[in-house]
Amino acid sequence: MEMLDIVSKPSKFLKHFKVDVEDELEGYEDWWFEEGLKISENIDRLGTPHLRMFDRFGNRIDEILYPKEYWDMLYRGYKLGVVADPIESGNLLKFFKIGYITSFFDPGLYCPYTVSLSTAIPIYKYAPEGIREKYLERMLGRDEEVWQGATWMTEAKGGSDLGNTVETLAEFDGKFWILNGEKYFASNVGAQLAVVAARFKGEGKGVRSLGLFLLPRYRENGELNYFVRRIKDKIGTRSVPTGEVELKNSQAYLLGDKNNGIYIILEVLNISRVANAVGSVALAQRAIYEAYIFAKERFAFGRKVLEHPLMKRQFYDRISLIMKAFALAWESAIMLNGVFLEKPPYSNFYHAFRLLAHLAKFWTAEISVQTSKWSMEVNAGMGVLGEYGVERLLREAMILPIWEGTPHRQVLDAVEVIVKKDAHKHLYEHLKDYDPEGEILKIGEEIKSLEEEKRETLADIYISQLAERVSNILIKKYLS
Ligand SMILES: Cc1cc2nc3c(=O)[nH]c(=O)nc-3n(C[C@H](O)[C@H](O)[C@H](O)COP(=O)(O)OP(=O)(O)OC[C@H]3O[C@@H](n4cnc5c(N)ncnc54)[C@H](O)[C@@H]3O)c2cc1C
């Protein structure tokens, strides 16, 4: 089956969609097949990295210990310019191509790149003069000296409803914003810089009193500026350490206008949601590939498993599904490329992008989970054994719908941007050449016409329908 050939490598899949894959990215992919995958599998099986909290003299150091190979694996992306290139060129697509290739092998490793870019962009756009130059330069390195970023919003009482659950307080001391509080899910912990959501002290609850702050790992005098209480033991994404962080009179810089805090926080989340969508499709592609290499060799009832009519049809359906998912994810990447430098107040195209990003994050993560489950079923008994790596795909996939905003939040936010910003109309404007029946408009208007309680009750049903239609429309754009 010719269609099966395109799932064998991430570069083949990208090229099928006429995405340029430069030689250096093909070289990166080869390295993963030859060496990287083994390193990544080992790190996954070793589990949670080790936190060394104190040195032998009793000083707090909060060092995160990994095998050396981990750093070799991680720095490869930075050497390719995964963060530097988008900032220097003003074009994000290389970041997404590297992300697609990385996630085929290790979706957790795409997280450090994503949160680093999601730190670099707000520094580039919003950091005060002097601070911008000082820190951005460190993040644009293409060697082991490069500084990494992180994005910490969630606290112990919840990540969905930041307006109510963020208890970290920020107070200006005349030079720094001083932060006190705790972050409960802090991925890429140990990073030299983080962007952190905190509430302006003395202001009430709600999203309007939130700001986004730049937090260096070390204080001006060289002491630790944030503390790692522990590293979490997770079912997947073990190639990125996720910790609990304590902020104790931590020195930080406010990013952007105080009144726009929540919008700037959402800009950061938008980047990672699109990255999540791109990574989800790559993982689903890998899951199909792992199903293929088993089914083409395994015998049952006198033939190779792959040759049974039921199995052939399922392979065909799965590949068709991930192609549509890719079109959705890639279009959201292309639209983000067009809006990531916008600041409030935003254009209509930005609202169209936001709607598409919610659809993509929601829909592709679900496809990734379902496809990994299916791949395990095809591998059957072999699929559940830790030693062959197929069960890992399902563990990795299960994180994708949850971090960067759960499916409930994605569908409710998609409904909100339709109702408040007419985002469906703007998305239709963007895609109308491929939507002659005006399906995007029809579904959007139907959602708008529902009374509020009903809109929420049925949000997942309507948004699933919209995501599916939009992906059908987009596949025409990409493959016709
Ligand atoms: C591996 C991993 C790494 C992470 N890394 C980071 C990180 O680096 N930085 C960071 O800030 N966060 C991080 N997170 C946290 C993640 O963003 C949150 O888990 C997520 O936003 C959901 O928050 P919560 O887990 O507190 O669930 P809650 O917000 O408590 O939600 C609980 C449930 O209620 C549902 N719900 C909420 N509101 C509604 C509603 N209106 N209607 C219906 N249902 C609703 C949710 O969908 C969910 O099912 C990470 C999470 C994981 C799993």
The ligand as a Gaussian input file, in Angstrom:
#p B3LYP/6-31G(d) Opt

LIG

0 1
 C        2.507000      16.405000      32.507000
 C        1.930000      17.750000      32.777000
 C        2.739000      18.866000      32.684000
 C        2.217000      20.139000      32.944000
 N        3.038000      21.227000      32.866000
 C        2.543000      22.457000      33.134000
 C        3.370000      23.622000      33.083000
 O        4.548000      23.562000      32.769000
 N        2.829000      24.819000      33.385000
 C        1.542000      24.945000      33.742000
 O        1.104000      26.063000      34.001000
 N        0.726000      23.866000      33.825000
 C        1.195000      22.635000      33.521000
 N        0.371000      21.535000      33.590000
 C       -0.948000      21.688000      34.153000
 C       -2.058000      21.645000      33.139000
 O       -2.045000      22.816000      32.361000
 C       -3.346000      21.453000      33.943000
 O       -3.348000      20.118000      34.399000
 C       -4.579000      21.730000      33.130000
 O       -4.656000      23.082000      32.751000
 C       -5.854000      21.390000      33.936000
 O       -5.797000      21.890000      35.222000
 P       -6.038000      20.915000      36.470000
 O       -5.277000      19.674000      36.253000
 O       -5.756000      21.690000      37.690000
 O       -7.585000      20.561000      36.401000
 P       -8.781000      21.477000      36.902000
 O       -8.643000      22.856000      36.341000
 O       -8.942000      21.360000      38.367000
 O      -10.003000      20.768000      36.182000
 C      -10.556000      19.544000      36.667000
 C      -11.583000      19.062000      35.654000
 O      -12.641000      20.014000      35.549000
 C      -12.869000      20.311000      34.180000
 N      -13.431000      21.648000      34.040000
 C      -12.886000      22.819000      34.405000
 N      -13.712000      23.836000      34.088000
 C      -14.803000      23.297000      33.526000
 C      -16.014000      23.809000      32.990000
 N      -16.242000      25.120000      32.956000
 N      -16.914000      22.948000      32.485000
 C      -16.668000      21.635000      32.483000
 N      -15.558000      21.083000      32.984000
 C      -14.634000      21.897000      33.485000
 C      -11.502000      20.168000      33.554000
 O      -11.587000      20.026000      32.153000
 C      -11.019000      18.908000      34.251000
 O      -11.560000      17.783000      33.631000
 C        0.868000      20.270000      33.304000
 C        0.058000      19.143000      33.375000
 C        0.565000      17.893000      33.107000
 C       -0.331000      16.706000      33.175000

